[in-house]
């Protein structure tokens, strides 16, 4: 028998993730919970057209949708707070504990939305409860990224870390596609439009809550990562929220690298996924049905690309993929979007979007593992979650608004250059940063574990 401990640890549990079966079970549990969380998050946007009038005073449909969209944005603003709170929790009490709490919070938010009576029944309490639910879900999602990125990176082997961590984006996209699939099934095969508006919109949130319960059970049965287990008991008292921020401040370069490498990637991701469906209708001139079909097909193939690029990073390194995304993004964004704006062929539109998503995969497939490899175990979850959440809120969350603003002003092409500029800023970071596969803090922590093993 052997005990493992990082320097300074007072007691060290035995290794928990040694078997291949245990490792795969843990990776599945971490990934499937991420799918459920993103399904719940996107279900709000997908079904807001139907539930908006239930939560707000009857006025005109546009005002109702704007109110629903404002609450969606409020949930987005909560993501940095969630990244901070849940990051501290993950670094203090464990990745598994944080992942379990995260999916439980998402479950609670979905249940509140599903069960809240309409405005006609309880008045102002209806939108108030909707706001509360989205605040809770925003905190949950903000913490999910850091905890899952840290966990998946820590339980994977060195040789396959890029491959396994890429499943974070696989399940993110799968959650979006699942929400879209539920909408299409209810629309075309189960309920009438009147039934969806009256009560059918509650179904996807009930589905999400039930799936979250299953994900919670799976996560409670996952093993903890060896690196966190070795940190247990390192300090007599749990650090406070602000002491974690102080500890994170000791890694300013890593924090700025997270901000820099995320900036261009998140703008590109939200442009070619979330905003693209509206772009195909408003600018290209395709029908809503065509744009939905193109977006769904492109997202499915995009999802399948993530493990391929993740595995490639395990062979050639993370930095070449990031630089490839940066160079191609800077040189091809304006031509791609300009050509897409003028095409009239749905097939050509699909092909152009797939070229764009192929480029973006150089970022999305490995951004989680790169960030996790930048920080030591004691601040890894908050180091990944907080700067990422802030950057996504500032750049990813505003991408659609900025695109629509330029379009309304009659200078839509300015947005193409804005995306290019953001990617160019990230490219500067990619060129200056080391390849984290070769200088990974996760590897250093594992080497320390092996060096302090006592027979």
LUMKOLPA-175713 format. One record per residue (C-alpha): chain; y negated, x, z; residue number from 1. Coordinates in steps of 0.25 Angstrom, whole numbers. Layout:
N
+------+-------+-------+-------+-----+
! unit !     y !     x !     z ! pos !
+------+-------+-------+-------+-----+
!    A !     Y !     X !     Z ! NUM !
...
+------+-------+-------+-------+-----+
***
This chain:
455
+------+-------+-------+-------+-----+
! unit !     y !     x !     z ! pos !
+------+-------+-------+-------+-----+
!    A !     0 !     0 !     0 !   1 !
!    A !   -14 !     5 !    -3 !   2 !
!    A !   -28 !     0 !     2 !   3 !
!    A !   -40 !     1 !    -7 !   4 !
!    A !   -54 !     2 !    -3 !   5 !
!    A !   -68 !     6 !    -8 !   6 !
!    A !   -75 !    17 !     1 !   7 !
!    A !   -80 !    10 !    13 !   8 !
!    A !   -71 !    -2 !    13 !   9 !
!    A !   -65 !    -4 !    27 !  10 !
!    A !   -52 !   -11 !    22 !  11 !
!    A !   -46 !   -13 !     8 !  12 !
!    A !   -37 !   -23 !     3 !  13 !
!    A !   -26 !   -20 !    -6 !  14 !
!    A !   -28 !   -21 !   -21 !  15 !
!    A !   -27 !   -35 !   -25 !  16 !
!    A !   -28 !   -34 !   -40 !  17 !
!    A !   -17 !   -24 !   -44 !  18 !
!    A !    -7 !   -33 !   -52 !  19 !
!    A !   -10 !   -37 !   -66 !  20 !
!    A !    -7 !   -52 !   -63 !  21 !
!    A !   -17 !   -52 !   -51 !  22 !
!    A !   -28 !   -46 !   -60 !  23 !
!    A !   -26 !   -55 !   -71 !  24 !
!    A !   -26 !   -67 !   -62 !  25 !
!    A !   -39 !   -62 !   -56 !  26 !
!    A !   -45 !   -61 !   -69 !  27 !
!    A !   -41 !   -75 !   -73 !  28 !
!    A !   -46 !   -81 !   -61 !  29 !
!    A !   -60 !   -74 !   -62 !  30 !
!    A !   -61 !   -78 !   -77 !  31 !
!    A !   -57 !   -92 !   -76 !  32 !
!    A !   -67 !   -95 !   -65 !  33 !
!    A !   -78 !   -89 !   -74 !  34 !
!    A !   -73 !   -99 !   -85 !  35 !
!    A !   -74 !  -111 !   -75 !  36 !
!    A !   -88 !  -106 !   -70 !  37 !
!    A !   -94 !  -105 !   -84 !  38 !
!    A !   -87 !  -118 !   -88 !  39 !
!    A !   -95 !  -125 !   -77 !  40 !
!    A !  -108 !  -118 !   -80 !  41 !
!    A !  -107 !  -122 !   -95 !  42 !
!    A !  -102 !  -136 !   -92 !  43 !
!    A !  -116 !  -139 !   -87 !  44 !
!    A !  -123 !  -135 !  -100 !  45 !
!    A !  -112 !  -142 !  -109 !  46 !
!    A !  -113 !  -155 !  -102 !  47 !
!    A !  -128 !  -156 !   -98 !  48 !
!    A !  -130 !  -165 !  -110 !  49 !
!    A !  -122 !  -176 !  -103 !  50 !
!    A !  -125 !  -174 !   -88 !  51 !
!    A !  -140 !  -171 !   -89 !  52 !
!    A !  -144 !  -186 !   -88 !  53 !
!    A !  -135 !  -188 !   -76 !  54 !
!    A !  -143 !  -178 !   -67 !  55 !
!    A !  -157 !  -181 !   -71 !  56 !
!    A !  -166 !  -193 !   -72 !  57 !
!    A !  -165 !  -200 !   -85 !  58 !
!    A !  -176 !  -195 !   -94 !  59 !
!    A !  -174 !  -189 !  -108 !  60 !
!    A !  -161 !  -181 !  -112 !  61 !
!    A !  -169 !  -168 !  -114 !  62 !
!    A !  -175 !  -169 !  -100 !  63 !
!    A !  -161 !  -171 !   -94 !  64 !
!    A !  -155 !  -159 !  -102 !  65 !
!    A !  -167 !  -150 !   -98 !  66 !
!    A !  -165 !  -154 !   -83 !  67 !
!    A !  -150 !  -150 !   -85 !  68 !
!    A !  -153 !  -137 !   -92 !  69 !
!    A !  -163 !  -133 !   -81 !  70 !
!    A !  -152 !  -135 !   -71 !  71 !
!    A !  -143 !  -126 !   -80 !  72 !
!    A !  -154 !  -115 !   -80 !  73 !
!    A !  -155 !  -116 !   -65 !  74 !
!    A !  -141 !  -113 !   -64 !  75 !
!    A !  -143 !  -101 !   -73 !  76 !
!    A !  -154 !   -96 !   -63 !  77 !
!    A !  -144 !   -97 !   -52 !  78 !
!    A !  -135 !   -87 !   -58 !  79 !
!    A !  -142 !   -74 !   -53 !  80 !
!    A !  -142 !   -80 !   -39 !  81 !
!    A !  -127 !   -83 !   -41 !  82 !
!    A !  -125 !   -69 !   -46 !  83 !
!    A !  -131 !   -63 !   -33 !  84 !
!    A !  -124 !   -73 !   -23 !  85 !
!    A !  -111 !   -72 !   -29 !  86 !
!    A !  -112 !   -58 !   -32 !  87 !
!    A !  -114 !   -55 !   -18 !  88 !
!    A !  -103 !   -64 !   -14 !  89 !
!    A !   -93 !   -57 !   -24 !  90 !
!    A !   -97 !   -43 !   -19 !  91 !
!    A !   -96 !   -47 !    -4 !  92 !
!    A !   -84 !   -57 !    -4 !  93 !
!    A !   -76 !   -54 !   -16 !  94 !
!    A !   -76 !   -57 !   -31 !  95 !
!    A !   -65 !   -67 !   -29 !  96 !
!    A !   -73 !   -74 !   -19 !  97 !
!    A !   -85 !   -75 !   -27 !  98 !
!    A !   -78 !   -80 !   -39 !  99 !
!    A !   -72 !   -91 !   -31 ! 100 !
!    A !   -85 !   -95 !   -25 ! 101 !
!    A !   -92 !   -94 !   -39 ! 102 !
!    A !   -82 !  -104 !   -45 ! 103 !
!    A !   -82 !  -113 !   -33 ! 104 !
!    A !   -97 !  -114 !   -34 ! 105 !
!    A !   -96 !  -118 !   -49 ! 106 !
!    A !   -86 !  -128 !   -45 ! 107 !
!    A !   -95 !  -134 !   -35 ! 108 !
!    A !  -107 !  -135 !   -45 ! 109 !
!    A !   -98 !  -142 !   -56 ! 110 !
!    A !   -93 !  -152 !   -45 ! 111 !
!    A !  -108 !  -155 !   -41 ! 112 !
!    A !  -112 !  -158 !   -56 ! 113 !
!    A !   -99 !  -166 !   -59 ! 114 !
!    A !  -101 !  -175 !   -46 ! 115 !
!    A !  -116 !  -176 !   -45 ! 116 !
!    A !  -120 !  -191 !   -47 ! 117 !
!    A !  -131 !  -194 !   -58 ! 118 !
!    A !  -146 !  -194 !   -56 ! 119 !
!    A !  -145 !  -209 !   -57 ! 120 !
!    A !  -136 !  -209 !   -44 ! 121 !
!    A !  -142 !  -199 !   -35 ! 122 !
!    A !  -155 !  -196 !   -41 ! 123 !
!    A !  -161 !  -182 !   -39 ! 124 !
!    A !  -149 !  -177 !   -32 ! 125 !
!    A !  -141 !  -177 !   -46 ! 126 !
!    A !  -150 !  -165 !   -52 ! 127 !
!    A !  -151 !  -159 !   -38 ! 128 !
!    A !  -136 !  -158 !   -38 ! 129 !
!    A !  -135 !  -153 !   -52 ! 130 !
!    A !  -145 !  -142 !   -49 ! 131 !
!    A !  -137 !  -138 !   -36 ! 132 !
!    A !  -124 !  -137 !   -45 ! 133 !
!    A !  -130 !  -128 !   -55 ! 134 !
!    A !  -136 !  -119 !   -45 ! 135 !
!    A !  -122 !  -117 !   -39 ! 136 !
!    A !  -116 !  -115 !   -52 ! 137 !
!    A !  -127 !  -105 !   -56 ! 138 !
!    A !  -124 !   -97 !   -43 ! 139 !
!    A !  -109 !   -98 !   -46 ! 140 !
!    A !  -110 !   -93 !   -61 ! 141 !
!    A !  -120 !   -82 !   -57 ! 142 !
!    A !  -110 !   -77 !   -47 ! 143 !
!    A !   -98 !   -79 !   -56 ! 144 !
!    A !  -101 !   -68 !   -66 ! 145 !
!    A !  -103 !   -57 !   -56 ! 146 !
!    A !   -91 !   -60 !   -48 ! 147 !
!    A !   -81 !   -63 !   -60 ! 148 !
!    A !   -87 !   -50 !   -68 ! 149 !
!    A !   -84 !   -42 !   -55 ! 150 !
!    A !   -71 !   -48 !   -52 ! 151 !
!    A !   -65 !   -47 !   -67 ! 152 !
!    A !   -70 !   -33 !   -68 ! 153 !
!    A !   -64 !   -28 !   -55 ! 154 !
!    A !   -50 !   -34 !   -56 ! 155 !
!    A !   -48 !   -29 !   -71 ! 156 !
!    A !   -42 !   -16 !   -73 ! 157 !
!    A !   -51 !    -5 !   -78 ! 158 !
!    A !   -45 !    -5 !   -92 ! 159 !
!    A !   -47 !   -20 !   -94 ! 160 !
!    A !   -59 !   -23 !   -86 ! 161 !
!    A !   -68 !   -26 !   -99 ! 162 !
!    A !   -57 !   -36 !  -104 ! 163 !
!    A !   -55 !   -44 !   -91 ! 164 !
!    A !   -69 !   -45 !   -88 ! 165 !
!    A !   -72 !   -50 !  -102 ! 166 !
!    A !   -65 !   -63 !   -97 ! 167 !
!    A !   -78 !   -67 !   -89 ! 168 !
!    A !   -85 !   -70 !  -102 ! 169 !
!    A !   -72 !   -76 !  -108 ! 170 !
!    A !   -72 !   -86 !   -97 ! 171 !
!    A !   -87 !   -88 !   -98 ! 172 !
!    A !   -86 !   -92 !  -112 ! 173 !
!    A !   -74 !  -100 !  -110 ! 174 !
!    A !   -81 !  -108 !   -99 ! 175 !
!    A !   -92 !  -111 !  -109 ! 176 !
!    A !   -82 !  -115 !  -119 ! 177 !
!    A !   -74 !  -124 !  -109 ! 178 !
!    A !   -87 !  -131 !  -106 ! 179 !
!    A !   -89 !  -134 !  -120 ! 180 !
!    A !   -75 !  -138 !  -123 ! 181 !
!    A !   -76 !  -148 !  -111 ! 182 !
!    A !   -88 !  -154 !  -117 ! 183 !
!    A !   -82 !  -155 !  -131 ! 184 !
!    A !   -70 !  -162 !  -126 ! 185 !
!    A !   -77 !  -172 !  -117 ! 186 !
!    A !   -87 !  -175 !  -129 ! 187 !
!    A !   -77 !  -177 !  -140 ! 188 !
!    A !   -64 !  -181 !  -133 ! 189 !
!    A !   -66 !  -187 !  -120 ! 190 !
!    A !   -79 !  -194 !  -117 ! 191 !
!    A !   -90 !  -201 !  -124 ! 192 !
!    A !  -104 !  -196 !  -123 ! 193 !
!    A !  -108 !  -207 !  -114 ! 194 !
!    A !   -96 !  -204 !  -105 ! 195 !
!    A !  -100 !  -189 !  -104 ! 196 !
!    A !  -114 !  -193 !  -100 ! 197 !
!    A !  -110 !  -203 !   -90 ! 198 !
!    A !   -99 !  -195 !   -82 ! 199 !
!    A !   -91 !  -186 !   -92 ! 200 !
!    A !  -101 !  -174 !   -90 ! 201 !
!    A !   -95 !  -173 !   -76 ! 202 !
!    A !   -81 !  -169 !   -81 ! 203 !
!    A !   -84 !  -155 !   -85 ! 204 !
!    A !   -90 !  -152 !   -72 ! 205 !
!    A !   -77 !  -157 !   -65 ! 206 !
!    A !   -69 !  -149 !   -74 ! 207 !
!    A !   -77 !  -137 !   -70 ! 208 !
!    A !   -76 !  -139 !   -55 ! 209 !
!    A !   -61 !  -141 !   -56 ! 210 !
!    A !   -59 !  -129 !   -64 ! 211 !
!    A !   -68 !  -121 !   -54 ! 212 !
!    A !   -58 !  -125 !   -43 ! 213 !
!    A !   -47 !  -119 !   -51 ! 214 !
!    A !   -55 !  -106 !   -54 ! 215 !
!    A !   -58 !  -106 !   -39 ! 216 !
!    A !   -43 !  -106 !   -35 ! 217 !
!    A !   -40 !   -95 !   -45 ! 218 !
!    A !   -51 !   -86 !   -40 ! 219 !
!    A !   -47 !   -88 !   -26 ! 220 !
!    A !   -34 !   -83 !   -30 ! 221 !
!    A !   -39 !   -70 !   -37 ! 222 !
!    A !   -38 !   -57 !   -31 ! 223 !
!    A !   -50 !   -49 !   -27 ! 224 !
!    A !   -54 !   -37 !   -34 ! 225 !
!    A !   -49 !   -24 !   -28 ! 226 !
!    A !   -63 !   -18 !   -28 ! 227 !
!    A !   -69 !   -29 !   -20 ! 228 !
!    A !   -57 !   -29 !   -11 ! 229 !
!    A !   -60 !   -15 !    -8 ! 230 !
!    A !   -74 !   -18 !    -4 ! 231 !
!    A !   -70 !   -28 !     7 ! 232 !
!    A !   -74 !   -24 !    21 ! 233 !
!    A !   -83 !   -13 !    16 ! 234 !
!    A !   -95 !   -19 !    24 ! 235 !
!    A !   -94 !   -25 !    37 ! 236 !
!    A !  -104 !   -36 !    33 ! 237 !
!    A !  -105 !   -43 !    20 ! 238 !
!    A !  -118 !   -39 !    13 ! 239 !
!    A !  -129 !   -49 !    11 ! 240 !
!    A !  -134 !   -55 !    -2 ! 241 !
!    A !  -146 !   -45 !    -2 ! 242 !
!    A !  -138 !   -33 !     2 ! 243 !
!    A !  -130 !   -35 !   -11 ! 244 !
!    A !  -143 !   -35 !   -19 ! 245 !
!    A !  -147 !   -22 !   -12 ! 246 !
!    A !  -133 !   -16 !   -15 ! 247 !
!    A !  -135 !   -21 !   -30 ! 248 !
!    A !  -149 !   -14 !   -30 ! 249 !
!    A !  -141 !    -1 !   -29 ! 250 !
!    A !  -136 !    -3 !   -43 ! 251 !
!    A !  -149 !    -5 !   -51 ! 252 !
!    A !  -144 !     1 !   -64 ! 253 !
!    A !  -132 !    -7 !   -64 ! 254 !
!    A !  -140 !   -20 !   -62 ! 255 !
!    A !  -149 !   -17 !   -73 ! 256 !
!    A !  -138 !   -14 !   -82 ! 257 !
!    A !  -132 !   -28 !   -79 ! 258 !
!    A !  -145 !   -34 !   -83 ! 259 !
!    A !  -147 !   -26 !   -95 ! 260 !
!    A !  -133 !   -27 !  -101 ! 261 !
!    A !  -133 !   -42 !   -98 ! 262 !
!    A !  -147 !   -46 !  -104 ! 263 !
!    A !  -143 !   -45 !  -119 ! 264 !
!    A !  -129 !   -50 !  -117 ! 265 !
!    A !  -133 !   -62 !  -110 ! 266 !
!    A !  -144 !   -66 !  -120 ! 267 !
!    A !  -134 !   -64 !  -131 ! 268 !
!    A !  -123 !   -72 !  -124 ! 269 !
!    A !  -131 !   -84 !  -121 ! 270 !
!    A !  -137 !   -83 !  -135 ! 271 !
!    A !  -124 !   -84 !  -143 ! 272 !
!    A !  -117 !   -93 !  -133 ! 273 !
!    A !  -125 !  -103 !  -125 ! 274 !
!    A !  -137 !  -103 !  -135 ! 275 !
!    A !  -130 !  -102 !  -148 ! 276 !
!    A !  -125 !  -117 !  -148 ! 277 !
!    A !  -140 !  -122 !  -148 ! 278 !
!    A !  -144 !  -111 !  -158 ! 279 !
!    A !  -134 !  -116 !  -168 ! 280 !
!    A !  -139 !  -130 !  -167 ! 281 !
!    A !  -154 !  -127 !  -166 ! 282 !
!    A !  -156 !  -115 !  -175 ! 283 !
!    A !  -144 !  -114 !  -184 ! 284 !
!    A !  -143 !  -129 !  -186 ! 285 !
!    A !  -128 !  -132 !  -183 ! 286 !
!    A !  -124 !  -145 !  -177 ! 287 !
!    A !  -121 !  -146 !  -162 ! 288 !
!    A !  -106 !  -147 !  -165 ! 289 !
!    A !  -106 !  -135 !  -174 ! 290 !
!    A !  -113 !  -126 !  -164 ! 291 !
!    A !  -104 !  -131 !  -153 ! 292 !
!    A !   -92 !  -127 !  -161 ! 293 !
!    A !   -97 !  -114 !  -165 ! 294 !
!    A !  -102 !  -110 !  -151 ! 295 !
!    A !   -88 !  -114 !  -145 ! 296 !
!    A !   -80 !  -106 !  -156 ! 297 !
!    A !   -89 !   -94 !  -154 ! 298 !
!    A !   -88 !   -94 !  -139 ! 299 !
!    A !   -73 !   -95 !  -140 ! 300 !
!    A !   -72 !   -82 !  -149 ! 301 !
!    A !   -83 !   -76 !  -140 ! 302 !
!    A !   -74 !   -78 !  -128 ! 303 !
!    A !   -62 !   -72 !  -135 ! 304 !
!    A !   -70 !   -59 !  -138 ! 305 !
!    A !   -73 !   -56 !  -124 ! 306 !
!    A !   -60 !   -50 !  -120 ! 307 !
!    A !   -59 !   -42 !  -133 ! 308 !
!    A !   -73 !   -35 !  -130 ! 309 !
!    A !   -69 !   -34 !  -115 ! 310 !
!    A !   -56 !   -26 !  -119 ! 311 !
!    A !   -64 !   -18 !  -129 ! 312 !
!    A !   -73 !   -13 !  -118 ! 313 !
!    A !   -61 !    -8 !  -110 ! 314 !
!    A !   -58 !     1 !  -122 ! 315 !
!    A !   -72 !     6 !  -127 ! 316 !
!    A !   -81 !     3 !  -115 ! 317 !
!    A !   -91 !    -8 !  -111 ! 318 !
!    A !  -103 !    -1 !  -116 ! 319 !
!    A !   -99 !     0 !  -131 ! 320 !
!    A !   -98 !   -16 !  -131 ! 321 !
!    A !  -111 !   -18 !  -124 ! 322 !
!    A !  -118 !    -8 !  -134 ! 323 !
!    A !  -111 !   -15 !  -146 ! 324 !
!    A !  -117 !   -29 !  -141 ! 325 !
!    A !  -130 !   -23 !  -139 ! 326 !
!    A !  -131 !   -16 !  -152 ! 327 !
!    A !  -126 !   -28 !  -160 ! 328 !
!    A !  -134 !   -38 !  -152 ! 329 !
!    A !  -147 !   -30 !  -155 ! 330 !
!    A !  -144 !   -29 !  -170 ! 331 !
!    A !  -137 !   -42 !  -173 ! 332 !
!    A !  -143 !   -53 !  -164 ! 333 !
!    A !  -155 !   -56 !  -173 ! 334 !
!    A !  -147 !   -56 !  -186 ! 335 !
!    A !  -136 !   -64 !  -180 ! 336 !
!    A !  -145 !   -75 !  -174 ! 337 !
!    A !  -154 !   -75 !  -186 ! 338 !
!    A !  -143 !   -77 !  -195 ! 339 !
!    A !  -136 !   -88 !  -186 ! 340 !
!    A !  -150 !   -95 !  -186 ! 341 !
!    A !  -150 !   -97 !  -201 ! 342 !
!    A !  -135 !  -100 !  -204 ! 343 !
!    A !  -130 !  -114 !  -207 ! 344 !
!    A !  -115 !  -111 !  -207 ! 345 !
!    A !  -108 !  -114 !  -194 ! 346 !
!    A !   -97 !  -103 !  -197 ! 347 !
!    A !  -108 !   -93 !  -199 ! 348 !
!    A !  -115 !   -97 !  -186 ! 349 !
!    A !  -101 !   -95 !  -179 ! 350 !
!    A !   -99 !   -81 !  -185 ! 351 !
!    A !  -113 !   -76 !  -181 ! 352 !
!    A !  -111 !   -81 !  -167 ! 353 !
!    A !   -98 !   -74 !  -166 ! 354 !
!    A !  -104 !   -61 !  -171 ! 355 !
!    A !  -114 !   -63 !  -160 ! 356 !
!    A !  -104 !   -66 !  -149 ! 357 !
!    A !   -95 !   -54 !  -154 ! 358 !
!    A !  -107 !   -45 !  -151 ! 359 !
!    A !  -110 !   -52 !  -138 ! 360 !
!    A !   -96 !   -50 !  -133 ! 361 !
!    A !   -99 !   -35 !  -132 ! 362 !
!    A !  -107 !   -39 !  -120 ! 363 !
!    A !  -101 !   -52 !  -114 ! 364 !
!    A !   -87 !   -46 !  -114 ! 365 !
!    A !   -90 !   -35 !  -105 ! 366 !
!    A !  -103 !   -38 !   -98 ! 367 !
!    A !   -96 !   -42 !   -85 ! 368 !
!    A !   -87 !   -30 !   -83 ! 369 !
!    A !   -99 !   -20 !   -87 ! 370 !
!    A !  -107 !   -26 !   -76 ! 371 !
!    A !   -96 !   -26 !   -66 ! 372 !
!    A !   -93 !   -11 !   -69 ! 373 !
!    A !  -108 !    -8 !   -66 ! 374 !
!    A !  -107 !   -11 !   -51 ! 375 !
!    A !   -99 !    -6 !   -39 ! 376 !
!    A !   -90 !   -16 !   -32 ! 377 !
!    A !   -99 !   -20 !   -20 ! 378 !
!    A !  -110 !   -25 !   -29 ! 379 !
!    A !  -102 !   -28 !   -42 ! 380 !
!    A !  -103 !   -43 !   -42 ! 381 !
!    A !  -117 !   -45 !   -39 ! 382 !
!    A !  -121 !   -33 !   -48 ! 383 !
!    A !  -114 !   -40 !   -59 ! 384 !
!    A !  -119 !   -54 !   -56 ! 385 !
!    A !  -133 !   -53 !   -52 ! 386 !
!    A !  -140 !   -45 !   -63 ! 387 !
!    A !  -131 !   -52 !   -73 ! 388 !
!    A !  -135 !   -66 !   -68 ! 389 !
!    A !  -150 !   -63 !   -68 ! 390 !
!    A !  -149 !   -57 !   -82 ! 391 !
!    A !  -142 !   -69 !   -88 ! 392 !
!    A !  -151 !   -79 !   -81 ! 393 !
!    A !  -163 !   -71 !   -87 ! 394 !
!    A !  -158 !   -69 !  -101 ! 395 !
!    A !  -145 !   -77 !  -104 ! 396 !
!    A !  -150 !   -89 !   -97 ! 397 !
!    A !  -163 !   -89 !  -105 ! 398 !
!    A !  -158 !   -86 !  -118 ! 399 !
!    A !  -157 !  -100 !  -123 ! 400 !
!    A !  -170 !  -104 !  -118 ! 401 !
!    A !  -177 !   -92 !  -125 ! 402 !
!    A !  -169 !   -95 !  -138 ! 403 !
!    A !  -174 !  -109 !  -138 ! 404 !
!    A !  -188 !  -105 !  -134 ! 405 !
!    A !  -189 !   -96 !  -146 ! 406 !
!    A !  -183 !  -106 !  -155 ! 407 !
!    A !  -193 !  -117 !  -151 ! 408 !
!    A !  -204 !  -107 !  -153 ! 409 !
!    A !  -200 !  -105 !  -168 ! 410 !
!    A !  -196 !   -90 !  -166 ! 411 !
!    A !  -181 !   -91 !  -163 ! 412 !
!    A !  -178 !   -77 !  -169 ! 413 !
!    A !  -186 !   -72 !  -157 ! 414 !
!    A !  -174 !   -75 !  -149 ! 415 !
!    A !  -165 !   -67 !  -157 ! 416 !
!    A !  -173 !   -55 !  -154 ! 417 !
!    A !  -173 !   -59 !  -140 ! 418 !
!    A !  -158 !   -58 !  -139 ! 419 !
!    A !  -159 !   -45 !  -147 ! 420 !
!    A !  -169 !   -39 !  -137 ! 421 !
!    A !  -160 !   -43 !  -125 ! 422 !
!    A !  -148 !   -37 !  -131 ! 423 !
!    A !  -156 !   -24 !  -134 ! 424 !
!    A !  -160 !   -23 !  -120 ! 425 !
!    A !  -145 !   -24 !  -116 ! 426 !
!    A !  -142 !   -13 !  -126 ! 427 !
!    A !  -151 !    -3 !  -120 ! 428 !
!    A !  -143 !    -5 !  -107 ! 429 !
!    A !  -129 !    -4 !  -114 ! 430 !
!    A !  -134 !     9 !  -120 ! 431 !
!    A !  -138 !    15 !  -107 ! 432 !
!    A !  -127 !    10 !   -98 ! 433 !
!    A !  -114 !    17 !   -96 ! 434 !
!    A !  -101 !    11 !  -100 ! 435 !
!    A !   -96 !     4 !   -88 ! 436 !
!    A !   -81 !     5 !   -92 ! 437 !
!    A !   -83 !    20 !   -89 ! 438 !
!    A !   -92 !    19 !   -77 ! 439 !
!    A !   -87 !     6 !   -70 ! 440 !
!    A !   -90 !     4 !   -55 ! 441 !
!    A !   -77 !    -4 !   -55 ! 442 !
!    A !   -69 !     8 !   -59 ! 443 !
!    A !   -77 !    16 !   -49 ! 444 !
!    A !   -73 !     6 !   -38 ! 445 !
!    A !   -59 !     6 !   -42 ! 446 !
!    A !   -58 !    22 !   -42 ! 447 !
!    A !   -64 !    21 !   -28 ! 448 !
!    A !   -53 !    11 !   -24 ! 449 !
!    A !   -42 !    20 !   -29 ! 450 !
!    A !   -48 !    32 !   -23 ! 451 !
!    A !   -48 !    26 !    -9 ! 452 !
!    A !   -34 !    20 !   -10 ! 453 !
!    A !   -26 !    23 !     3 ! 454 !
!    A !   -11 !    24 !     2 ! 455 !
+------+-------+-------+-------+-----+
***
